[in-house]
Amino acid sequence: MEGGLDPQRDFEQSMPECDIPPPQPMISEPAYTSGPFEPSHAEIPFQAPHAPDHAPWMDLSAQISSLGTRMEELAVVNDTRFQSMEDRIDEYQTDFTSQFEHLDQRLGRLEERMDHQHEEMTSQFEHLDQRLGRLEERMDHQHEEMMAYLRSVFPPPPP
């Protein structure tokens, strides 16, 4: 078949093209903890050699399988990231709750001190009010005595 088609040769040359990248080695979790995954374009992807004893769809099947595995890896990593975020949120909530409880206790102690000081000041005010009342009574009594003395020394003029 010089001018005709050679099914084996033409089939191998017209392999279907696929945009699925070839499998890459397993990526460990710490590579994901610092930020989103950015594939390196400088890496040379793994290419299975085309041997005449297997069909091209087998390469495609292997790539699809590899893609599924990588998607599972990403799902695990994303789940781990989500759990890590949940842990951090729980930690922040625990810290916030602890600080809130501490501030609430301090506020309670301040209220107790203020109540105690208010009671002391009220007691002192009542004591001062009683003393002032006694002083006023004494002044009124002295005023009456002074007026009686003045009337006795200087009798009122006759009418």
MIKE-251802 format. One record per residue: residue number from 1; residue in one letter; x, y, z of N, C-alpha, C in turn. Coordinates in nm, 3 decimals. Last residue first. Example, Ala and Ser with C-alpha at 12.3 -4.5 7.8 and 13.67 -1.06 7.14 Angstrom:
<bazas>
  selum  mitor     n_xx     n_yy     n_zz    ca_xx    ca_yy    ca_zz     c_xx     c_yy     c_zz
      2      s    1.285   -0.225    0.708    1.367   -0.106    0.714    1.290    0.003    0.787
      1      a    1.319   -0.569    0.780    1.230   -0.450    0.780    1.320   -0.330    0.780
</bazas>
This chain:
<bazas>
  selum  mitor     n_xx     n_yy     n_zz    ca_xx    ca_yy    ca_zz     c_xx     c_yy     c_zz
    159      p   -4.542   10.096   12.529   -4.626   10.127   12.413   -4.692   10.260   12.417
    158      p   -4.200   10.111   12.631   -4.344   10.105   12.660   -4.426   10.144   12.537
    157      p   -3.944    9.901   12.480   -4.001   10.032   12.517   -4.152   10.020   12.545
    156      p   -3.815    9.603   12.639   -3.879    9.671   12.525   -3.939    9.806   12.569
    155      p   -3.507    9.607   12.818   -3.650    9.581   12.809   -3.712    9.657   12.692
    154      f   -3.220    9.472   12.796   -3.282    9.588   12.733   -3.432    9.560   12.719
    153      v   -3.190    9.242   12.948   -3.100    9.355   12.969   -3.161    9.482   12.911
    152      s   -3.392    9.075   12.856   -3.383    9.103   13.000   -3.292    9.223   13.027
    151      r   -3.349    9.071   12.587   -3.476    9.126   12.634   -3.469    9.159   12.784
    150      l   -3.097    8.943   12.586   -3.108    9.081   12.537   -3.239    9.145   12.584
    149      y   -3.176    8.689   12.683   -3.080    8.771   12.758   -3.093    8.916   12.717
    148      a   -3.341    8.606   12.474   -3.396    8.617   12.610   -3.305    8.705   12.695
    147      m   -3.156    8.598   12.264   -3.269    8.691   12.256   -3.332    8.713   12.396
    146      m   -2.989    8.392   12.356   -2.934    8.527   12.335   -3.047    8.630   12.331
    145      e   -3.167    8.174   12.355   -3.106    8.218   12.481   -3.054    8.361   12.470
    144      e   -3.223    8.160   12.078   -3.331    8.186   12.172   -3.276    8.236   12.306
    143      h   -2.965    8.100   11.986   -3.031    8.222   11.941   -3.144    8.259   12.038
    142      q   -2.923    7.850   12.103   -2.837    7.963   12.145   -2.902    8.096   12.104
    141      h   -3.120    7.706   11.960   -3.128    7.716   12.106   -3.045    7.834   12.157
    140      d   -3.018    7.728   11.701   -3.152    7.781   11.731   -3.168    7.802   11.883
    139      m   -2.774    7.594   11.738   -2.774    7.737   11.701   -2.910    7.799   11.731
    138      r   -2.869    7.338   11.796   -2.789    7.411   11.895   -2.788    7.561   11.865
    137      e   -2.994    7.273   11.557   -3.073    7.278   11.681   -3.000    7.360   11.787
    136      e   -2.771    7.279   11.388   -2.881    7.373   11.365   -2.967    7.387   11.491
    135      l   -2.625    7.064   11.498   -2.568    7.201   11.499   -2.678    7.305   11.480
    134      r   -2.800    6.851   11.442   -2.771    6.885   11.582   -2.715    7.027   11.593
    133      g   -2.785    6.858   11.158   -2.914    6.878   11.228   -2.892    6.917   11.373
    132      l   -2.518    6.796   11.124   -2.566    6.927   11.081   -2.700    6.958   11.148
    131      r   -2.522    6.534   11.217   -2.441    6.634   11.287   -2.489    6.775   11.253
    130      q   -2.690    6.418   11.021   -2.730    6.417   11.163   -2.653    6.523   11.241
    129      d   -2.531    6.457   10.795   -2.664    6.519   10.800   -2.715    6.524   10.944
    128      l   -2.313    6.296   10.856   -2.294    6.442   10.845   -2.428    6.514   10.854
    127      h   -2.446    6.046   10.847   -2.379    6.090   10.971   -2.361    6.242   10.970
    126      e   -2.526    6.041   10.580   -2.628    6.038   10.686   -2.570    6.086   10.819
    125      f   -2.273    6.041   10.460   -2.364    6.152   10.436   -2.471    6.158   10.545
    124      q   -2.174    5.794   10.547   -2.106    5.917   10.588   -2.198    6.038   10.570
    123      s   -2.359    5.626   10.417   -2.348    5.623   10.563   -2.283    5.752   10.614
    122      t   -2.299    5.689   10.154   -2.434    5.713   10.204   -2.434    5.718   10.357
    121      m   -2.036    5.601   10.143   -2.063    5.743   10.126   -2.203    5.778   10.177
    120      e   -2.077    5.324   10.181   -1.994    5.402   10.275   -2.026    5.550   10.266
    119      e   -2.236    5.265    9.955   -2.289    5.241   10.091   -2.211    5.323   10.194
    118      h   -2.053    5.331    9.756   -2.179    5.403    9.763   -2.240    5.388    9.903
    117      q   -1.857    5.141    9.802   -1.824    5.282    9.821   -1.951    5.366    9.833
    116      h   -2.008    4.911    9.735   -1.952    4.926    9.870   -1.920    5.073    9.899
    115      d   -2.062    4.965    9.465   -2.173    4.949    9.560   -2.125    4.970    9.703
    114      m   -1.798    4.967    9.368   -1.880    5.089    9.360   -1.998    5.082    9.457
    113      r   -1.727    4.701    9.417   -1.654    4.810    9.482   -1.736    4.938    9.482
    112      e   -1.914    4.573    9.249   -1.915    4.546    9.393   -1.844    4.658    9.469
    111      e   -1.829    4.672    9.001   -1.964    4.704    9.049   -1.974    4.682    9.200
    110      l   -1.575    4.555    8.992   -1.588    4.701    8.995   -1.726    4.742    9.046
    109      r   -1.648    4.284    8.976   -1.573    4.333    9.093   -1.582    4.485    9.104
    108      g   -1.780    4.288    8.726   -1.852    4.250    8.847   -1.783    4.300    8.972
    107      l   -1.565    4.355    8.562   -1.677    4.447    8.572   -1.760    4.417    8.697
    106      r   -1.415    4.122    8.594   -1.360    4.251    8.638   -1.472    4.353    8.657
    105      q   -1.592    3.939    8.476   -1.555    3.924    8.617   -1.500    4.056    8.673
    104      d   -1.593    4.038    8.214   -1.719    4.034    8.289   -1.692    4.021    8.439
    103      l   -1.328    3.994    8.143   -1.377    4.132    8.153   -1.507    4.138    8.232
    102      h   -1.336    3.711    8.145   -1.243    3.784    8.232   -1.291    3.928    8.252
    101      e   -1.525    3.663    7.945   -1.554    3.620    8.082   -1.463    3.693    8.182
    100      f   -1.384    3.770    7.726   -1.513    3.827    7.764   -1.546    3.791    7.909
     99      q   -1.166    3.599    7.716   -1.144    3.742    7.743   -1.274    3.808    7.790
     98      s   -1.305    3.361    7.656   -1.223    3.370    7.776   -1.200    3.517    7.814
     97      t   -1.418    3.428    7.409   -1.505    3.395    7.522   -1.429    3.408    7.653
     96      f   -1.182    3.464    7.260   -1.275    3.575    7.278   -1.365    3.551    7.398
     95      d   -1.076    3.203    7.271   -1.000    3.317    7.326   -1.093    3.435    7.355
     94      t   -1.285    3.066    7.140   -1.249    3.031    7.278   -1.173    3.145    7.344
     93      q   -1.274    3.190    6.891   -1.396    3.200    6.970   -1.368    3.168    7.116
     92      y   -1.017    3.116    6.809   -1.048    3.258    6.826   -1.172    3.274    6.914
     91      e   -1.060    2.836    6.799   -0.959    2.892    6.890   -0.986    3.040    6.916
     90      d   -1.256    2.820    6.599   -1.287    2.772    6.735   -1.189    2.831    6.837
     89      i   -1.102    2.919    6.389   -1.221    2.993    6.431   -1.260    2.952    6.572
     88      r   -0.911    2.715    6.374   -0.869    2.852    6.407   -0.988    2.935    6.455
     87      d   -1.078    2.499    6.305   -1.000    2.494    6.429   -0.958    2.634    6.471
     86      e   -1.171    2.588    6.057   -1.266    2.568    6.166   -1.194    2.567    6.301
     85      m   -0.928    2.584    5.919   -0.996    2.712    5.940   -1.097    2.700    6.053
     84      s   -0.886    2.307    5.924   -0.788    2.396    5.986   -0.850    2.533    6.013
     83      q   -1.104    2.223    5.776   -1.095    2.184    5.916   -0.997    2.273    5.990
     82      f   -1.029    2.337    5.532   -1.154    2.379    5.595   -1.151    2.345    5.743
     81      r   -0.794    2.193    5.482   -0.789    2.339    5.497   -0.911    2.389    5.571
     80      t   -0.906    1.940    5.456   -0.809    1.965    5.563   -0.798    2.115    5.590
     79      d   -1.058    1.981    5.228   -1.125    1.944    5.352   -1.035    1.972    5.472
     78      n   -0.851    2.034    5.049   -0.948    2.139    5.077   -1.024    2.109    5.206
     77      v   -0.725    1.782    5.056   -0.651    1.901    5.099   -0.749    2.014    5.133
     76      v   -0.932    1.624    4.954   -0.880    1.596    5.088   -0.807    1.719    5.142
     75      a   -0.960    1.741    4.702   -1.074    1.739    4.793   -1.028    1.716    4.936
     74      l   -0.708    1.688    4.595   -0.748    1.827    4.619   -0.866    1.834    4.715
     73      e   -0.728    1.409    4.578   -0.625    1.470    4.663   -0.663    1.614    4.696
     72      e   -0.936    1.389    4.392   -0.957    1.337    4.528   -0.855    1.398    4.624
     71      m   -0.802    1.496    4.174   -0.920    1.565    4.225   -0.952    1.518    4.367
     70      r   -0.607    1.300    4.139   -0.566    1.434    4.180   -0.684    1.514    4.234
     69      t   -0.773    1.089    4.058   -0.692    1.077    4.180   -0.651    1.215    4.230
     68      g   -0.875    1.193    3.819   -0.966    1.161    3.929   -0.891    1.152    4.061
     67      l   -0.637    1.207    3.673   -0.710    1.330    3.703   -0.807    1.307    3.820
     66      s   -0.582    0.936    3.649   -0.490    1.021    3.723   -0.558    1.151    3.764
     65      s   -0.798    0.861    3.488   -0.783    0.802    3.621   -0.693    0.888    3.709
     64      i   -0.733    1.009    3.261   -0.860    1.036    3.331   -0.853    0.981    3.474
     63      q   -0.490    0.886    3.194   -0.493    1.029    3.227   -0.620    1.065    3.304
     62      a   -0.577    0.628    3.138   -0.482    0.649    3.247   -0.482    0.795    3.291
     61      s   -0.740    0.683    2.918   -0.799    0.625    3.038   -0.708    0.647    3.158
     60      l   -0.544    0.770    2.738   -0.650    0.862    2.780   -0.716    0.813    2.909
     59      d   -0.405    0.531    2.707   -0.337    0.649    2.761   -0.439    0.749    2.816
     58      m   -0.607    0.377    2.595   -0.555    0.336    2.725   -0.479    0.452    2.791
     57      w   -0.650    0.479    2.350   -0.751    0.511    2.451   -0.704    0.471    2.590
     56      p   -0.443    0.371    2.194   -0.430    0.508    2.246   -0.533    0.541    2.353
     55      a   -0.368    0.027    2.287   -0.445    0.126    2.210   -0.430    0.264    2.274
     54      h   -0.052   -0.143    2.278   -0.173   -0.099    2.346   -0.237    0.015    2.269
     53      d    0.174   -0.211    2.129    0.093   -0.321    2.179   -0.027   -0.275    2.263
     52      p    0.331   -0.001    2.051    0.235   -0.049    1.953    0.144   -0.158    2.008
     51      a    0.356    0.250    2.294    0.399    0.119    2.247    0.292    0.066    2.152
     50      h    0.451    0.547    2.376    0.349    0.486    2.290    0.404    0.355    2.236
     49      p    0.522    0.611    2.718    0.569    0.582    2.581    0.459    0.513    2.503
     48      a    0.362    0.869    2.896    0.378    0.725    2.877    0.426    0.699    2.735
     47      q    0.511    1.142    3.034    0.444    1.093    2.914    0.469    0.943    2.904
     46      f    0.504    1.388    3.278    0.530    1.248    3.251    0.449    1.206    3.128
     45      p    0.614    1.721    3.200    0.514    1.623    3.239    0.555    1.482    3.199
     44      i    0.854    1.910    3.343    0.832    1.831    3.222    0.734    1.721    3.260
     43      e    0.793    2.228    3.484    0.809    2.085    3.497    0.783    2.015    3.364
     42      a    0.727    2.487    3.448    0.862    2.450    3.406    0.883    2.299    3.415
     41      h    0.492    2.549    3.553    0.491    2.524    3.409    0.629    2.483    3.359
     40      s    0.355    2.433    3.847    0.477    2.484    3.785    0.475    2.449    3.638
     39      p    0.040    2.533    3.971    0.126    2.434    3.907    0.246    2.501    3.842
     38      e   -0.046    2.641    4.273   -0.009    2.697    4.145    0.085    2.600    4.076
     37      f   -0.284    2.635    4.521   -0.195    2.554    4.440   -0.171    2.623    4.307
     36      p   -0.284    2.902    4.764   -0.347    2.818    4.662   -0.244    2.747    4.576
     35      g   -0.072    2.863    5.057   -0.154    2.938    4.964   -0.213    2.846    4.860
     34      s    0.039    2.705    5.254    0.085    2.843    5.243   -0.001    2.924    5.147
     33      t   -0.065    2.449    5.241   -0.096    2.531    5.358   -0.055    2.676    5.342
     32      y    0.014    2.293    5.032   -0.111    2.366    5.019   -0.135    2.463    5.133
     31      a    0.240    2.165    5.105    0.251    2.252    4.988    0.125    2.336    4.975
     30      p    0.158    1.997    5.312    0.224    2.124    5.345    0.239    2.218    5.226
     29      e    0.045    1.765    5.167   -0.040    1.870    5.224    0.035    1.998    5.254
     28      s    0.213    1.674    4.861    0.187    1.660    5.004    0.109    1.780    5.055
     27      i    0.114    1.532    4.564    0.154    1.657    4.628    0.117    1.645    4.775
     26      m    0.239    1.274    4.360    0.148    1.313    4.468    0.203    1.440    4.535
     25      p    0.340    1.372    4.025    0.360    1.301    4.152    0.265    1.355    4.259
     24      q    0.087    1.388    3.771    0.204    1.443    3.839    0.222    1.366    3.968
     23      p   -0.035    1.280    3.452   -0.030    1.271    3.598    0.099    1.329    3.653
     22      p   -0.090    1.533    3.197   -0.046    1.401    3.242   -0.036    1.399    3.394
     21      p   -0.393    1.720    3.148   -0.248    1.712    3.171   -0.211    1.573    3.222
     20      i   -0.620    1.711    2.891   -0.597    1.665    3.028   -0.447    1.652    3.048
     19      d   -0.675    1.768    2.633   -0.622    1.877    2.715   -0.595    1.835    2.859
     18      c   -0.585    1.557    2.363   -0.660    1.574    2.488   -0.594    1.685    2.570
     17      e   -0.631    1.420    2.041   -0.559    1.510    2.131   -0.649    1.541    2.251
     16      p   -0.617    1.091    1.911   -0.698    1.205    1.959   -0.616    1.290    2.055
     15      m   -0.379    1.021    1.655   -0.429    0.997    1.790   -0.512    1.116    1.837
     14      s   -0.282    0.983    1.396   -0.401    1.065    1.419   -0.464    1.035    1.554
     13      q   -0.072    0.809    1.399   -0.043    0.950    1.376   -0.165    1.039    1.405
     12      e   -0.193    0.563    1.437   -0.100    0.612    1.539   -0.073    0.761    1.521
     11      f   -0.342    0.545    1.201   -0.411    0.548    1.330   -0.321    0.605    1.438
     10      d   -0.146    0.531    1.005   -0.236    0.646    1.007   -0.310    0.659    1.140
      9      r   -0.025    0.280    1.074    0.051    0.404    1.074   -0.040    0.526    1.084
      8      q   -0.244    0.099    1.051   -0.164    0.105    1.174   -0.091    0.239    1.183
      7      p   -0.350    0.147    0.790   -0.431    0.168    0.910   -0.349    0.180    1.038
      6      d   -0.232    0.327    0.539   -0.184    0.218    0.624   -0.257    0.236    0.757
      5      l   -0.379    0.409    0.234   -0.372    0.430    0.378   -0.320    0.306    0.447
      4      g   -0.178    0.426   -0.066   -0.301    0.413    0.011   -0.278    0.439    0.160
      3      g    0.055    0.417   -0.197   -0.017    0.545   -0.199   -0.140    0.541   -0.113
      2      e    0.137    0.152   -0.114    0.227    0.267   -0.119    0.152    0.398   -0.114
      1      m    0.083   -0.118    0.000    0.000    0.000    0.000    0.087    0.123    0.000
</bazas>
